Amino acid sequence: MSDFGDLDGRFEFFAVVTPDGKIPTLADDATLNDPSSWYTGPIGTMAHLSYFALIYSDRDDADAEFDRHRSELPAGTRVRAFIVVVEEVDDEVAEEDAV
């Protein structure tokens, strides 16, 4: 396995989340997609969705987009903060644990 250096870290991001746990997604022209297309997958992959979902690394950006689309979102939608902790797992240790 290639060594990519120290990848450990703690990352914060902010997402616009509906009361039923969906994250609204955007069409190419920055209008909201149909609610049936809103993201509902695992939270661990949310950071990769920032190109088309209402997910931001900055709270002010999240608040601004929320305000921009507020009238199109269900009541109770709000910006929620998330923290992801990344810890590199040593391949040799993982193989030893599997034995």
C-alpha positions in Angstrom: 0.0 0.0 0.0 1.3 3.5 -0.8 2.2 5.8 2.0 0.4 9.2 1.5 1.8 10.7 4.6 -0.2 11.7 7.7 -3.9 11.8 6.7 -5.3 12.0 10.2 -7.4 15.0 11.0 -10.6 16.5 12.2 -12.8 18.2 9.6 -15.9 20.2 10.1 -18.6 20.9 7.6 -22.1 22.3 7.5 -25.1 21.0 5.7 -28.6 22.2 5.1 -30.7 19.3 6.4 -34.5 18.9 6.2 -36.5 17.5 9.2 -36.6 14.1 7.6 -32.8 14.0 7.2 -32.4 14.9 3.5 -29.8 17.2 2.1 -31.2 19.3 -0.8 -29.2 19.0 -4.1 -28.9 21.5 -6.8 -29.4 21.3 -10.6 -26.7 22.8 -12.8 -28.4 26.2 -12.9 -28.3 26.3 -9.1 -32.0 25.7 -8.6 -33.1 23.0 -6.2 -33.6 19.5 -7.6 -36.9 17.7 -7.0 -37.0 16.6 -3.4 -37.1 12.9 -4.5 -33.5 13.5 -5.7 -32.2 15.0 -2.4 -29.3 13.2 -0.8 -30.0 10.6 2.0 -26.9 8.5 2.0 -24.3 7.8 4.7 -22.9 10.8 6.5 -19.3 9.6 6.0 -19.5 10.5 2.3 -21.2 13.9 2.5 -18.0 15.9 2.1 -17.7 14.5 -1.5 -21.1 15.9 -2.4 -20.3 19.6 -2.0 -20.4 20.1 -5.8 -24.1 19.4 -6.0 -25.5 19.2 -2.4 -26.0 22.0 0.1 -22.8 21.1 2.0 -20.2 23.7 2.9 -16.9 24.0 4.8 -17.8 27.5 6.0 -20.8 28.2 8.2 -21.5 31.6 6.6 -21.7 30.0 3.1 -24.1 27.4 4.5 -26.3 30.1 6.1 -26.3 32.2 2.9 -27.4 29.3 0.7 -30.0 28.3 3.3 -31.4 31.9 3.2 -31.3 31.8 -0.6 -33.5 28.7 -0.8 -35.5 29.0 2.4 -38.8 29.6 0.7 -38.4 26.3 -1.3 -37.5 24.1 1.7 -39.8 22.4 4.1 -40.5 24.0 7.5 -37.9 22.9 10.1 -35.0 22.7 7.6 -31.9 24.1 9.2 -28.1 24.2 8.9 -26.4 21.5 10.9 -22.7 21.1 11.8 -20.9 17.9 11.4 -17.4 16.7 12.4 -15.6 13.9 10.7 -12.5 12.4 12.3 -10.1 10.7 9.9 -7.6 8.1 11.2 -5.3 6.2 8.9 -5.4 2.5 9.6 -2.0 0.7 9.2 -2.4 -2.0 6.6 -0.1 -4.4 8.5 -1.9 -4.0 11.8 -5.3 -4.5 10.1 -4.0 -7.8 8.5 -2.6 -9.0 11.9 -6.0 -8.3 13.6 -7.8 -10.3 10.9 -5.8 -13.4 11.7 
